[in-house]
């Protein structure tokens, strides 16, 4: 295969440099999956042309700022690789597809079956608020086994589908929160985030500036009080649904666990829908065509 040219160094880049740079780039992209990919897509789209094509300068600026690449040489290797794949152009969609990967046959069939159960009319889309409301994060294996918090799991779905109106989750803060909630680490000293008032005995008002110790449970209440808002007019299509679970699939090697993660949060809705349809087959009207975004 032809080698990638690196103008900064003059001449071609060794194939092993390209392979290593690409591997690191995709690993850093996938570490944001699935919740962080929509934000990365927005950042790359902001510096792309109307057709979604990226220039090397715009790609490098975003990749370096988001720490997807370490240095201009690594950016040149990755950009050159995608340039060859795209016939001389690099598209945002190609970067996202490479980061998400593709579901294998069994997992893809399961995801498509799950979507058909959520969208029995076959409209191909659902209002995001309706879909998120039907998602029961308490049924997720990672939540039931104590590895994740309910609200954070729900928020990851909202952000992974790209329908959130709030910012991206801070992954380091999420990890610290989950460690604290599981009591694997003690509460950290210091002020509360968001600089809210501290609970103090009556008659002893204090400012936020003092030293305090967080208690178990207060972070859980704080996160639950700030649910991730769903864009009111947002819609989720069948392809969006597949893309979310393709990104999620990277972190789940066991097929049985992946199928549980896919099916369990929606099982309550399916039981309700099937029972309601059995009592009144005409209760659900056909969904109209998806509104223009």
Helices and strands as residue ranges (DSSP letters): E 4-5, E 12-13, H 15-30, H 37-46, E 53-54, H 56-65, H 72-85, E 90-91, H 92-100, H 105-118, E 125-127, H 128-134, G 137-139, H 141-144, H 150-160, H 171-181, G 193-195, H 218-224, E 235-237, H 238-249, H 255-263, G 264-266, H 267-279
